[in-house]
Amino acid sequence: MKRKVLLIDDDTLSMQYYVKALNEKGFEVSQVGNPDDAIEYLTDRSNLSLDLIILDIMLPTGKRYHKNPDSMNGLLTGELLFEDIRKICRDIPVVILTNSRNLDIFSVLPKEIPFYNKTEVAPFELARVLRKVLGMEENARGDH
C-alpha cells in the first residue's frame, strides 16, 4: 500500500525531482503550491487518508495570509500554515523541507518536527527520511 503524502511547496520545477523519487520509493504524492490550496486540500474529507505532510516555509501568502505581517511577505508563510495545519489535522506527521536559513524558525516550530534544508537532502534521501518518520521497515537493499 502506497503512503499518501502532501507536498506543500510553490517551486514545482525543483520539487518534480522529489515527487519522482518519492513515487519511485512507494509514496503517492500530491502537491499544492500555496496556503489556500493546502487548506482546501486538508479540509476535503476525501483526503483524510493522508499519511504525511511535507511543508516549505517560504511560500506565497495567498489570500489567507496576504494581510498578515507575520508572514514577512512570504518568508514565513509556512510557519503560519503549520499552525493552521495543526488545527485541521493534529495527528498527521509534518516534515519541514525548505531553503530558508532563518534560525528563528527553529524557535517557533515544535522541536519534534523534522527540519531539512533542500540543499542538504537529495530526493532519494528524503524518501528514507519519510520512511523513518512513518516507522516503515526498509528491506535489505534499503529501498521500498
C-alpha positions in Angstrom: 0.0 0.0 0.0 1.4 3.4 -1.0 1.6 6.0 1.7 -0.1 9.3 0.8 2.0 12.5 1.1 1.0 16.1 0.6 3.9 18.3 -0.6 3.2 22.0 0.1 5.8 23.9 -2.0 5.4 26.6 -4.7 8.6 25.6 -6.5 7.1 22.9 -8.8 10.1 22.7 -11.0 12.7 21.7 -8.4 10.1 19.7 -6.5 9.5 17.5 -9.5 12.6 15.5 -8.6 11.4 14.9 -5.1 8.0 13.9 -6.4 9.5 11.5 -8.8 11.9 10.0 -6.2 9.1 9.6 -3.7 6.8 8.0 -6.2 9.5 5.5 -7.2 10.0 4.7 -3.5 6.4 3.8 -3.0 4.7 7.1 -2.0 1.7 8.7 -3.6 2.4 12.4 -3.7 0.0 15.3 -4.2 1.5 18.8 -4.5 0.0 22.2 -3.8 1.8 25.5 -4.2 0.1 27.9 -1.8 -1.6 28.0 1.6 -5.1 28.5 0.2 -4.8 25.3 -1.9 -3.2 23.5 1.1 -6.1 24.3 3.5 -8.6 23.4 0.8 -6.9 20.0 0.3 -6.7 19.3 4.0 -10.3 20.2 4.7 -11.6 18.0 1.8 -12.9 14.8 3.5 -11.7 12.6 0.6 -8.1 13.3 1.7 -8.5 12.0 5.2 -6.2 9.1 4.5 -3.2 11.3 4.2 -0.1 9.9 5.9 2.4 12.8 6.0 2.8 16.4 5.0 6.0 18.0 3.6 5.9 21.7 4.2 8.1 24.5 2.8 8.5 27.6 5.0 8.9 30.2 2.2 5.5 30.2 0.4 3.4 32.9 -1.3 1.0 34.4 1.2 -2.1 33.6 -0.8 -5.4 35.1 0.2 -5.2 33.5 3.6 -2.1 35.3 4.9 -2.0 38.3 2.5 -2.6 40.9 5.2 -0.8 39.0 8.0 2.5 40.8 8.8 3.8 37.7 10.5 4.2 36.1 7.0 7.0 38.6 6.3 5.9 38.8 2.7 6.0 35.1 2.3 9.3 34.4 4.0 7.5 32.8 7.0 4.1 31.8 5.5 4.9 28.1 6.2 5.0 28.9 9.9 1.5 30.3 9.9 0.3 27.5 7.7 1.8 24.9 10.1 -0.3 26.4 12.9 -3.5 26.0 10.8 -2.5 22.5 9.7 -2.3 21.5 13.4 -5.8 22.9 13.9 -7.2 20.8 11.0 -5.2 17.6 11.4 -3.3 17.2 14.6 -2.1 13.6 14.1 -0.6 13.8 10.6 3.2 14.0 10.8 4.8 17.1 9.3 8.3 17.3 7.8 9.8 20.8 7.0 11.7 20.9 3.7 12.9 24.4 2.9 15.7 26.6 1.6 15.2 29.1 4.5 18.2 29.8 6.6 16.2 31.8 9.1 17.2 30.4 12.5 14.1 31.9 14.1 12.1 29.1 12.5 13.6 26.7 15.0 12.3 28.7 17.9 8.7 28.9 16.6 8.1 25.3 15.3 7.9 22.4 17.8 11.3 20.8 18.3 10.0 17.3 17.4 9.2 18.5 13.8 11.9 17.1 11.5 13.5 20.1 9.7 15.6 19.6 6.5 17.3 22.1 4.1 16.7 21.3 0.4 20.3 21.8 -0.4 21.3 19.1 2.1 18.7 16.4 1.4 18.6 14.8 -2.0 15.3 13.5 -3.3 16.0 9.8 -2.6 17.4 10.7 0.8 14.1 12.4 1.6 12.3 9.1 0.8 14.4 7.4 3.6 13.6 10.3 6.0 9.9 9.9 5.3 10.0 6.1 5.8 11.8 6.7 9.1 9.2 9.3 10.3 6.4 6.9 9.3 8.0 3.9 11.0 8.2 2.0 7.8 10.5 -1.1 7.5 13.3 -1.0 4.9 14.2 -4.1 3.0 17.8 -5.4 2.8 18.7 -3.1 -0.1 17.4 0.0 1.8 14.6 0.7 -0.6 10.9 0.2 -0.5 
